[in-house]
Structures are given as structure tokens and as C-alpha cells.
């Protein structure tokens, strides 16, 4: 089973949902590609270590949630450096003042990183970079708008068209949070039970539930994955075949006949896992996420990324205009939602994933705090 998650989250309150999806994919799949904002969060600290002080400060200065106080300090540092370069022979006092300022900025950046690490932990992202070294887990950065791949970044159109990264999309199941399941993108009725499914109708069928995976550490996740290995192998093989059929002509019949009957066994495997069983028994783990599988038209898929400004007008219109020339295929989706919310097709809103973690593990409003 292969998964791909190209997340679009901009609101920090929705970050726990993205982390939850990564953890679900880690436990269920043999291979996963992660693209988008989550990749940036997971790799930022490691990337910063490779840059100079001025470069690190510039990166954090351009961070989406950079606070005004931090920006002011960065601007003062950049202005001082500019004045230093203009001096042919700076005095010893000026040189020492520069070194003192550098030390202050270093301390501020380290404080920011410490706070950033705490927030990553609260949102469920801590340790995920280590998991990327543990299994076939590809991390890819993405550019928001069109263009060719540069600096190791991918543009959305390349991903959707399975051009980059190599083989990432081919036969992969797309991981999507509640941001995807909105009336803005679904103009037709959506089947939510097997007996409702009709030809060419998008559908999402509930498969099973997970307790709050976001509070598990890396060691626990690795242990669960190892314990799942044998039990999940038949299921993963069927999911591979389902994805193949989706991308060819649609996988509805195979899904109903083969995939749906396997859900009860997977739920039993989850319930009987010692770590997950214990997690379900404690307050912090009781907030569950439901997993749904389904198929959607590529038009719905494209509309979602277009609405989040990850496809330009030109790119989106090109995809839509060429749609009739494509084989009549579907996009396989793994949709994960807070169980308490249920599968309700609503208007686009910002609070979809807030309840995915208990009160003690809330997303943090801002990442930079230099008080």
C-alpha cells in the first residue's frame, strides 16, 4: 500500500490533523510521500543548522507566523550588518558590538527553536523526521504556484500529473483531512454507505477508528508498525490492487467485494494492539479519528488544490479542458476526520481539525515567541 499526503494547511489550529494523517499512513502503508507544509515543519530545524546566522535569521523572518518583535530584531541586525560592510576599517568597539549582537541573535534563534520544538510536539510532529529514515518515507518540498522544479521543490501540477517525484503518485492513495470534505468541491451527492453507491458517484465509506495517535512517541509508533506487519499484509495487498483499478477505470466493484469485508478485521487488529488498547483507555487517547476510504473524480481533486492556490488559473483550466481526453478513472482517497464530527459535508471552515486532539494537546496559535 502506497500513500501520498500533499497537505495545504495554513491555519496552525489545523496542523494536528496533518500530523494525524502522517501517523495513519505510517502505520498502514509500505511507502509514503509527504509533500507540502508538513514537510517544511518536520525538516525546518535540520535545515536551519546548515545555514549561516544571517541566512537562518532571514528564513525565520519570512516564516508565516513570524511575530513583529522578531521581525524588528532581524531588521536591526540586517541594518547593522549593512553598516558594518560600509566601514572600511571598523573600530574595535564597533567590532565587539557586532559580536555581542550576533550572540544575542543566536540566543534568540535558539529560544525560537526550543519553543518551535515544544509546539511541534503538541501538534504531533515531533520525531516524524526520524520515521522518514525508518521506512520508505519520502519528504518533498513544494512551490505554491507554477514553474519547473527548482531547489529541490516541486510544483503542484507536476505532482498531480505524476511527473515528480518519480513514481510518487502512481497507484498511491491520497491522504486527506476534513479540509477536503467540503461542499465547495463536491457538487454532486456523496455516497456514505455501500448501498448508496451508484456509477460515477463519489463515495466515502467508514473503515475503522484510531485513538489519538498524535501523543505516541517514535518508539511506540515503530513498535505498532512492527506488530501490524503480518496482520495487515493481506489488507495492504488488496489496497494496492484497488488503487491500480481506480487509476485505470475506477475501483468501485473491487472496493465493495474485497475491501469493505476486510474492515472489521482491521478494526479488531487495532483494538487488540497492546499499545493502542492502552492508549484508548487513557483520557488523552480517547479522542478518536475515523478513517474512510473512497473514490472521487479528478475534477474534485483538482478543485481542492486550486481553491487553496496550489494550482494557478492557467494550470487548473488546462487540466479541466483536457479532462475529457483522459481515461475514465478515479482518485483513491483515505479521508480522516474526528469521529465526534461524523461524516458531514459542510461549508469550508477553519475549525475542522481542532477537536482531533484532546484539550491537553492543542495546536498553538503562533510559533515565534521571544518574550
C-alpha positions as CSV (number, residue, x, y, z in Angstrom):
1,X,0.0,0.0,0.0
2,X,1.4,3.4,-1.1
3,X,0.2,6.7,0.3
4,X,0.7,10.3,-0.6
5,X,-0.1,13.4,1.5
6,X,0.1,16.8,-0.1
7,X,-1.2,19.0,2.7
8,X,-2.4,22.6,2.3
9,X,-2.8,23.7,5.9
10,X,-2.2,27.4,6.6
11,X,-4.0,27.8,9.9
12,X,-1.9,26.4,12.9
13,X,-5.1,25.1,14.5
14,X,-5.4,22.6,11.7
15,X,-1.8,21.2,12.0
16,X,-2.7,18.3,14.3
17,X,-4.9,16.9,11.6
18,X,-2.0,16.7,9.2
19,X,0.2,15.0,11.8
20,X,-2.5,12.5,12.4
21,X,-2.7,11.7,8.7
22,X,1.0,11.1,8.5
23,X,0.9,8.7,11.5
24,X,-2.0,6.8,10.0
25,X,-0.2,6.4,6.7
26,X,3.0,5.4,8.6
27,X,1.2,2.6,10.3
28,X,-0.8,1.3,7.3
29,X,1.4,1.8,4.3
30,X,4.6,0.3,2.9
31,X,5.6,3.6,1.2
32,X,4.6,7.2,1.7
33,X,5.4,10.5,0.1
34,X,4.8,13.7,2.1
35,X,4.6,17.0,0.3
36,X,3.7,20.5,1.5
37,X,3.6,22.4,4.7
38,X,4.2,19.3,6.9
39,X,7.5,18.7,5.2
40,X,8.6,22.2,6.0
41,X,7.7,21.8,9.7
42,X,9.4,18.4,10.0
43,X,12.6,19.4,8.3
44,X,13.0,23.1,9.3
45,X,15.2,22.6,12.4
46,X,17.6,20.3,10.5
47,X,17.7,22.7,7.5
48,X,18.5,25.7,9.7
49,X,21.6,24.0,11.0
50,X,23.1,24.1,7.5
51,X,22.9,27.9,7.1
52,X,24.8,30.8,8.4
53,X,23.4,33.1,11.1
54,X,22.2,35.7,8.6
55,X,20.6,33.0,6.4
56,X,18.8,31.5,9.4
57,X,17.5,34.8,10.5
58,X,16.2,35.6,7.0
59,X,14.4,32.2,6.9
60,X,12.7,32.8,10.2
61,X,12.0,36.4,9.2
62,X,10.0,35.1,6.3
63,X,8.2,32.4,8.4
64,X,4.4,32.7,8.0
65,X,3.8,33.3,11.7
66,X,6.8,35.5,12.5
67,X,5.9,38.0,15.2
68,X,6.6,41.7,14.8
69,X,9.1,41.7,17.7
70,X,11.2,39.1,16.0
71,X,11.0,41.0,12.7
72,X,12.2,44.2,14.4
73,X,15.2,42.4,15.9
74,X,16.0,40.8,12.5
75,X,15.7,44.2,10.7
76,X,18.1,45.8,13.3
77,X,20.6,43.0,12.7
78,X,20.4,43.4,8.9
79,X,20.8,47.1,9.2
80,X,23.8,46.8,11.4
81,X,25.4,44.3,9.1
82,X,24.9,46.7,6.2
83,X,26.6,49.5,8.1
84,X,29.5,47.2,9.0
85,X,30.1,46.3,5.3
86,X,30.2,50.0,4.5
87,X,33.0,50.6,7.0
88,X,36.5,50.0,5.5
89,X,38.1,49.8,8.9
90,X,35.6,49.3,11.8
91,X,36.9,50.2,15.2
92,X,37.5,47.6,17.9
93,X,34.4,48.9,19.7
94,X,32.2,48.5,16.7
95,X,33.6,45.0,16.0
96,X,32.9,44.0,19.6
97,X,29.4,45.4,19.4
98,X,28.8,43.4,16.3
99,X,29.9,40.2,18.0
100,X,27.7,40.9,21.0
101,X,24.7,41.5,18.7
102,X,25.5,38.2,16.9
103,X,25.5,36.4,20.3
104,X,22.2,37.9,21.2
105,X,20.6,36.9,17.9
106,X,22.0,33.4,18.2
107,X,20.3,33.1,21.7
108,X,17.1,34.4,20.3
109,X,17.1,31.9,17.4
110,X,17.9,29.1,19.8
111,X,15.0,30.2,22.0
112,X,12.8,30.2,19.0
113,X,13.9,26.7,18.1
114,X,13.2,25.5,21.6
115,X,9.7,26.9,21.5
116,X,9.2,25.6,18.0
117,X,10.1,22.1,19.1
118,X,7.6,22.3,22.0
119,X,4.9,23.3,19.6
120,X,5.8,20.6,17.1
121,X,5.4,18.1,20.0
122,X,1.9,19.5,20.9
123,X,0.8,19.3,17.2
124,X,2.1,15.7,16.8
125,X,5.0,16.4,14.5
126,X,7.9,15.7,16.9
127,X,10.0,12.7,15.8
128,X,8.5,12.3,12.4
129,X,11.8,13.1,10.7
130,X,13.2,10.1,12.4
131,X,10.4,7.9,10.9
132,X,11.4,9.1,7.5
133,X,14.7,7.3,8.0
134,X,13.0,4.2,9.3
135,X,10.8,3.3,6.3
136,X,10.4,4.3,2.7
137,X,9.1,7.7,3.6
138,X,9.8,10.5,1.1
139,X,9.8,14.1,2.1
140,X,9.4,16.7,-0.6
141,X,9.1,20.5,-0.5
142,X,6.6,22.2,-2.9
143,X,6.2,25.5,-4.6
144,X,2.8,27.1,-4.3
145,X,2.5,28.3,-7.9
146,X,3.6,27.2,-11.3
147,X,7.0,26.6,-12.6
148,X,9.6,23.9,-13.1
149,X,11.1,22.1,-10.2
150,X,13.8,24.2,-8.6
151,X,15.9,24.0,-5.5
152,X,14.5,20.5,-4.9
153,X,11.0,21.9,-4.8
154,X,8.1,20.5,-6.7
155,X,5.2,22.4,-8.3
156,X,1.7,21.1,-7.7
157,X,0.9,20.4,-11.4
158,X,3.9,18.1,-11.6
159,X,2.7,16.1,-8.6
160,X,-0.9,15.8,-9.8
161,X,0.3,14.7,-13.3
162,X,2.6,12.1,-11.7
163,X,5.7,13.8,-13.2
164,X,7.5,14.4,-9.9
165,X,8.7,13.0,-7.6
166,X,9.4,9.9,-9.6
167,X,6.6,7.4,-9.3
168,X,5.1,9.0,-6.1
169,X,1.5,9.3,-7.3
170,X,1.3,6.2,-9.4
171,X,-1.1,3.8,-7.6
172,X,-0.9,5.9,-4.4
173,X,-3.8,6.5,-2.1
174,X,-4.2,10.2,-1.3
175,X,-4.4,11.1,2.4
176,X,-6.9,14.0,3.0
177,X,-8.2,15.7,6.2
178,X,-11.5,17.3,6.8
179,X,-10.4,20.3,4.7
180,X,-11.0,18.2,1.7
181,X,-14.5,17.1,2.5
182,X,-16.3,20.4,1.9
183,X,-19.3,21.3,-0.2
184,X,-17.2,23.7,-2.2
185,X,-15.6,20.7,-4.0
186,X,-18.4,18.2,-4.1
187,X,-21.2,19.4,-6.4
188,X,-22.9,16.0,-6.5
189,X,-24.3,13.7,-3.9
190,X,-21.7,11.7,-2.0
191,X,-22.4,8.1,-1.0
192,X,-21.6,7.3,2.6
193,X,-22.8,3.7,2.7
194,X,-22.3,0.8,0.3
195,X,-25.9,0.6,-0.7
196,X,-25.9,4.2,-1.8
197,X,-23.0,3.9,-4.2
198,X,-24.0,4.4,-7.9
199,X,-22.0,4.6,-11.0
200,X,-19.8,7.7,-11.2
201,X,-20.8,8.8,-7.7
202,X,-18.1,9.9,-5.3
203,X,-18.2,7.8,-2.1
204,X,-16.6,7.6,1.4
205,X,-17.2,4.5,3.5
206,X,-16.1,4.3,7.1
207,X,-13.5,1.7,7.6
208,X,-12.2,1.9,11.2
209,X,-11.1,4.2,14.0
210,X,-7.8,5.1,15.6
211,X,-7.3,6.5,19.1
212,X,-5.2,9.7,19.4
213,X,-2.0,8.7,17.6
214,X,-0.6,12.2,17.9
215,X,0.5,11.6,21.5
216,X,2.5,8.5,20.7
217,X,6.3,8.8,20.5
218,X,8.5,7.4,17.8
219,X,9.4,4.2,19.6
220,X,5.7,3.4,20.2
221,X,4.9,4.1,16.5
222,X,7.7,1.8,15.3
223,X,6.6,-0.9,17.7
224,X,3.0,-0.8,16.5
225,X,4.1,-0.9,12.8
226,X,6.2,-4.0,13.5
227,X,3.2,-5.6,15.3
228,X,0.9,-4.8,12.4
229,X,3.2,-6.2,9.8
230,X,1.8,-9.7,9.4
231,X,-1.9,-8.9,10.2
232,X,-2.1,-6.0,7.7
233,X,-0.3,-7.7,4.7
234,X,-3.4,-9.1,3.0
235,X,-5.2,-5.8,3.5
236,X,-2.3,-3.8,2.0
237,X,-2.1,-6.1,-1.0
238,X,-5.8,-5.5,-1.6
239,X,-5.4,-1.8,-1.3
240,X,-2.6,-1.9,-3.9
241,X,-5.0,-3.6,-6.3
242,X,-7.8,-1.2,-5.5
243,X,-5.6,1.8,-6.3
244,X,-4.5,0.2,-9.6
245,X,-8.1,-0.2,-10.6
246,X,-9.0,3.3,-9.6
247,X,-6.4,4.9,-11.8
248,X,-7.4,2.7,-14.7
249,X,-11.2,2.6,-14.9
250,X,-12.4,3.0,-11.3
251,X,-12.3,0.6,-8.4
252,X,-15.9,0.6,-7.1
253,X,-16.7,-3.1,-7.7
254,X,-13.4,-4.3,-6.2
255,X,-13.9,-2.0,-3.2
256,X,-17.3,-3.4,-2.4
257,X,-16.4,-7.0,-2.9
258,X,-12.9,-7.2,-1.5
259,X,-12.1,-4.1,0.6
260,X,-15.2,-3.5,2.7
261,X,-15.3,-7.0,4.2
262,X,-11.8,-6.5,5.5
263,X,-12.6,-3.5,7.7
264,X,-13.9,-5.5,10.6
265,X,-10.7,-7.5,10.9
266,X,-8.5,-4.3,10.7
267,X,-10.6,-2.7,13.5
268,X,-10.1,-5.8,15.6
269,X,-6.4,-5.7,14.9
270,X,-6.3,-2.1,16.1
271,X,-8.4,-2.8,19.2
272,X,-6.2,-5.8,20.2
273,X,-2.9,-4.0,19.8
274,X,-1.5,-3.6,23.3
275,X,-0.2,0.0,22.8
276,X,-3.3,1.2,21.1
277,X,-5.5,-0.6,23.6
278,X,-3.8,1.2,26.4
279,X,-4.0,4.5,24.5
280,X,-7.7,4.1,24.2
281,X,-8.1,3.7,28.0
282,X,-6.5,7.0,29.0
283,X,-8.1,10.4,28.8
284,X,-5.6,11.8,26.3
285,X,-6.1,9.0,23.9
286,X,-9.9,8.8,23.8
287,X,-10.4,11.4,21.2
288,X,-10.5,9.2,18.1
289,X,-10.2,9.8,14.3
290,X,-12.3,7.8,11.8
291,X,-10.8,6.5,8.6
292,X,-12.9,6.5,5.5
293,X,-11.9,5.1,2.0
294,X,-13.5,6.3,-1.2
295,X,-13.1,7.5,-4.7
296,X,-13.6,10.9,-6.3
297,X,-13.4,12.4,-9.7
298,X,-10.1,14.0,-10.7
299,X,-12.2,17.2,-11.1
300,X,-12.9,17.2,-7.4
301,X,-9.3,16.6,-6.6
302,X,-8.1,19.4,-8.8
303,X,-10.7,21.8,-7.5
304,X,-9.4,21.2,-3.9
305,X,-5.8,22.2,-4.8
306,X,-6.9,25.1,-7.0
307,X,-9.1,26.6,-4.2
308,X,-6.0,26.5,-1.9
309,X,-3.9,28.4,-4.5
310,X,-1.7,25.5,-5.3
311,X,-2.8,25.5,-8.9
312,X,-2.7,28.7,-10.9
313,X,-5.7,29.7,-13.2
314,X,-3.7,28.6,-16.2
315,X,-2.8,25.2,-14.7
316,X,-6.3,24.5,-13.4
317,X,-8.0,25.4,-16.7
318,X,-5.6,23.3,-18.7
319,X,-6.4,20.3,-16.5
320,X,-10.1,20.8,-16.8
321,X,-10.1,21.5,-20.5
322,X,-8.1,18.2,-21.1
323,X,-10.2,16.1,-18.8
324,X,-12.4,14.5,-21.5
325,X,-9.2,13.2,-23.2
326,X,-8.2,11.2,-20.1
327,X,-9.3,7.7,-19.3
328,X,-12.4,7.5,-17.1
329,X,-10.5,6.9,-13.9
330,X,-10.9,8.0,-10.2
331,X,-8.7,9.1,-7.4
332,X,-8.5,6.8,-4.4
333,X,-8.7,8.7,-1.1
334,X,-8.1,7.9,2.6
335,X,-10.2,10.5,4.4
336,X,-9.5,11.0,8.2
337,X,-11.9,13.0,10.4
338,X,-12.5,13.4,14.1
339,X,-15.0,10.7,15.0
340,X,-17.1,13.1,17.0
341,X,-17.7,15.3,13.9
342,X,-19.1,12.5,11.8
343,X,-19.1,12.5,8.0
344,X,-21.0,15.7,7.4
345,X,-20.5,17.6,4.1
346,X,-20.2,21.2,5.2
347,X,-19.0,24.5,4.0
348,X,-15.4,25.3,4.1
349,X,-14.3,26.2,7.6
350,X,-11.1,26.7,9.6
351,X,-12.0,24.6,12.7
352,X,-12.4,21.2,11.1
353,X,-9.4,19.5,12.8
354,X,-9.3,21.4,16.2
355,X,-11.1,18.5,18.1
356,X,-8.8,15.9,16.7
357,X,-6.6,16.0,19.8
358,X,-7.6,16.3,23.5
359,X,-7.6,19.5,25.4
360,X,-4.2,18.9,26.8
361,X,-2.7,18.7,23.3
362,X,-3.9,21.8,21.5
363,X,-2.4,23.4,18.4
364,X,-0.5,26.6,19.3
365,X,-1.6,30.0,17.8
366,X,1.9,31.2,17.0
367,X,5.3,29.6,16.6
368,X,7.6,32.5,17.4
369,X,7.6,33.9,20.9
370,X,10.7,35.9,22.1
371,X,9.2,37.2,25.4
